[in-house]
Amino acid sequence: MIDRTHELPVSRQCQVLSLARSTAYYRAQPTSEVDLAIMRRIDELHLEHPFAGSRMLRDMLRREGTAIGRKHVTTLMKKMGIEALYRKPRTSTRHAAHQVYPYLLRDMTIERPGHVWCADITYIPMKRGFVYLFAVMDWASRRVLSWQLSNTLTTDFCLQAVQQAIDRHGAPEIFNTDQGSQSGFNRSSQH
């Protein structure tokens, strides 16, 4: 957009376009050979340790003899488009349109198996990515009644685990889950 051969000075062209003058004079520099080698090693380390952030990667690189700071590692990670895989904050924030159900078990005494079951979902970090684990558990005995793994966060494997628990142990009196996104059975319910 900036034309250096135009009769209008570059500073005036920047003013007309509402651009900082430094933008007009900036020339992108090619990535140095040293940075390319570091980026290649960061990529290898990221595949081996996908949970490693800039601090951990910096420490690994330093142990290998590369003198580098965390900010430089962060810059290179951004340039490469990689980030550490870990549980992000606010994963349990409810959607404003979803109803909040009362917690029915607050003052209840649970003393026998089959009275109350619970279910929840979590993820397990793997070498390349992660898998989701859904488990159904009896509250009184703390026994895991069934579980399923999946590499996608869908409802089907959750329902399979619940059906498997019911098939093996019969239906509980109360089935309790949190109000997560996967459960069509996402509230405490009496049978």
PLY file of the C-alpha trace (Angstrom):
ply
format ascii 1.0
element vertex 191
property float x
property float y
property float z
element edge 190
property int vertex1
property int vertex2
end_header
0.00 0.00 0.00
2.89 2.32 0.66
4.44 3.50 -2.59
7.97 4.82 -2.09
8.01 6.34 -5.61
4.84 8.38 -5.05
5.11 12.20 -4.78
3.55 12.08 -1.30
6.21 11.48 1.37
6.13 8.07 3.09
5.33 9.72 6.43
2.23 11.39 4.92
1.11 8.13 3.25
1.34 6.43 6.66
-0.68 9.23 8.22
-3.42 8.92 5.56
-3.56 5.12 6.07
-3.42 5.44 9.90
-0.26 3.35 10.02
2.73 3.79 12.26
5.74 4.96 10.24
7.78 2.08 11.63
5.45 -0.26 9.71
6.51 1.31 6.42
10.21 0.99 7.16
10.17 -2.51 8.66
11.88 -5.22 6.63
11.26 -8.81 7.71
14.44 -10.67 8.53
14.86 -14.32 7.53
15.10 -16.78 10.42
18.73 -17.45 11.30
20.29 -20.89 10.91
20.80 -21.05 14.68
17.10 -20.38 15.34
16.09 -22.92 12.68
18.19 -25.57 14.44
16.69 -24.64 17.83
13.19 -24.71 16.33
13.82 -28.17 14.91
14.93 -29.38 18.37
11.94 -27.69 20.07
9.67 -29.53 17.63
11.31 -32.86 18.48
11.07 -32.17 22.23
7.44 -31.08 21.85
6.56 -34.40 20.19
8.28 -36.31 23.03
6.86 -34.07 25.79
3.68 -32.32 24.51
2.92 -31.04 28.03
6.22 -29.08 28.20
5.87 -25.31 28.17
8.51 -22.70 27.46
10.19 -23.05 30.87
10.53 -26.82 30.65
11.70 -26.67 27.03
14.25 -23.99 27.97
15.58 -26.24 30.74
15.81 -29.24 28.39
17.65 -27.18 25.77
20.04 -25.80 28.39
20.82 -29.33 29.61
21.74 -30.16 26.00
24.13 -27.19 25.91
21.98 -24.56 24.13
22.17 -21.16 25.85
18.62 -19.83 25.50
16.10 -17.87 27.56
12.44 -18.57 28.18
11.24 -15.56 26.18
13.21 -16.68 23.14
11.71 -20.19 23.47
8.24 -18.61 23.75
8.86 -16.52 20.61
10.00 -19.57 18.65
7.05 -21.65 19.89
4.64 -18.92 18.71
6.40 -18.74 15.36
6.03 -22.53 15.02
2.41 -22.48 16.19
2.91 -24.95 19.05
1.83 -24.78 22.66
1.95 -27.07 25.64
-0.99 -29.47 26.01
-2.48 -29.18 29.47
-5.83 -28.64 31.08
-6.90 -25.10 30.36
-8.68 -22.96 32.95
-12.46 -22.56 33.00
-13.16 -25.98 31.52
-16.19 -26.40 33.78
-17.82 -23.04 33.16
-21.48 -23.63 32.44
-23.29 -22.29 29.43
-25.63 -19.45 30.39
-28.59 -21.08 28.60
-28.27 -24.42 30.43
-30.40 -25.08 33.47
-28.67 -25.61 36.82
-30.12 -28.54 38.74
-30.12 -28.74 42.55
-27.58 -31.01 44.20
-29.75 -33.76 45.69
-27.05 -35.60 47.66
-25.84 -32.77 49.91
-27.05 -34.17 53.26
-27.68 -37.78 52.23
-26.00 -40.68 54.02
-24.78 -43.34 51.58
-24.10 -46.64 53.32
-24.71 -49.50 50.86
-23.55 -50.46 47.37
-26.03 -49.77 44.59
-27.56 -46.82 46.43
-25.69 -44.04 44.58
-23.48 -44.22 41.54
-21.45 -41.39 40.13
-19.78 -40.79 36.80
-17.19 -38.37 35.53
-14.89 -37.73 32.62
-11.25 -36.68 32.50
-8.41 -36.79 30.05
-5.13 -38.68 30.10
-2.11 -37.06 28.40
-0.35 -39.38 25.97
2.92 -39.15 24.06
1.05 -37.71 21.07
-2.14 -36.03 22.24
-4.51 -37.41 24.87
-7.50 -39.70 25.41
-10.67 -39.18 27.41
-11.57 -41.53 30.27
-15.17 -41.89 31.43
-15.79 -43.93 34.60
-18.88 -45.05 36.53
-18.28 -45.62 40.24
-20.29 -46.80 43.25
-20.10 -44.19 46.02
-20.48 -46.55 48.97
-17.82 -49.08 47.95
-15.70 -46.65 45.85
-15.56 -49.41 43.24
-15.18 -48.56 39.55
-18.10 -50.36 37.91
-17.20 -49.64 34.29
-15.06 -47.34 32.19
-14.44 -46.41 28.56
-11.69 -44.59 26.67
-12.13 -42.40 23.60
-9.96 -40.09 21.55
-12.92 -37.76 20.93
-15.15 -35.99 23.42
-18.48 -37.47 22.31
-21.47 -38.88 24.17
-21.41 -42.42 22.76
-18.56 -43.83 24.84
-20.07 -42.31 28.01
-23.40 -44.00 27.33
-21.62 -47.31 26.60
-19.93 -47.20 30.02
-23.23 -46.44 31.80
-25.04 -49.23 29.93
-22.22 -51.65 30.70
-22.43 -50.82 34.44
-26.22 -51.29 34.46
-25.93 -54.59 32.55
-23.37 -55.95 35.01
-24.70 -54.57 38.32
-28.33 -53.54 37.78
-29.62 -49.98 37.98
-28.73 -47.86 41.03
-31.31 -46.02 43.09
-29.59 -42.70 42.31
-27.21 -41.89 39.47
-25.21 -38.69 40.02
-23.03 -36.80 37.55
-21.80 -33.27 37.30
-23.46 -30.99 34.79
-20.93 -31.57 32.02
-21.43 -31.33 28.29
-21.38 -35.06 27.46
-24.20 -36.27 29.61
-27.73 -36.40 28.42
-28.16 -37.79 31.95
-26.40 -34.75 33.40
-28.16 -34.37 36.73
-28.85 -36.33 39.86
-31.87 -38.49 39.14
-34.00 -40.82 41.21
-34.99 -44.21 39.68
0 1
1 2
2 3
3 4
4 5
5 6
6 7
7 8
8 9
9 10
10 11
11 12
12 13
13 14
14 15
15 16
16 17
17 18
18 19
19 20
20 21
21 22
22 23
23 24
24 25
25 26
26 27
27 28
28 29
29 30
30 31
31 32
32 33
33 34
34 35
35 36
36 37
37 38
38 39
39 40
40 41
41 42
42 43
43 44
44 45
45 46
46 47
47 48
48 49
49 50
50 51
51 52
52 53
53 54
54 55
55 56
56 57
57 58
58 59
59 60
60 61
61 62
62 63
63 64
64 65
65 66
66 67
67 68
68 69
69 70
70 71
71 72
72 73
73 74
74 75
75 76
76 77
77 78
78 79
79 80
80 81
81 82
82 83
83 84
84 85
85 86
86 87
87 88
88 89
89 90
90 91
91 92
92 93
93 94
94 95
95 96
96 97
97 98
98 99
99 100
100 101
101 102
102 103
103 104
104 105
105 106
106 107
107 108
108 109
109 110
110 111
111 112
112 113
113 114
114 115
115 116
116 117
117 118
118 119
119 120
120 121
121 122
122 123
123 124
124 125
125 126
126 127
127 128
128 129
129 130
130 131
131 132
132 133
133 134
134 135
135 136
136 137
137 138
138 139
139 140
140 141
141 142
142 143
143 144
144 145
145 146
146 147
147 148
148 149
149 150
150 151
151 152
152 153
153 154
154 155
155 156
156 157
157 158
158 159
159 160
160 161
161 162
162 163
163 164
164 165
165 166
166 167
167 168
168 169
169 170
170 171
171 172
172 173
173 174
174 175
175 176
176 177
177 178
178 179
179 180
180 181
181 182
182 183
183 184
184 185
185 186
186 187
187 188
188 189
189 190
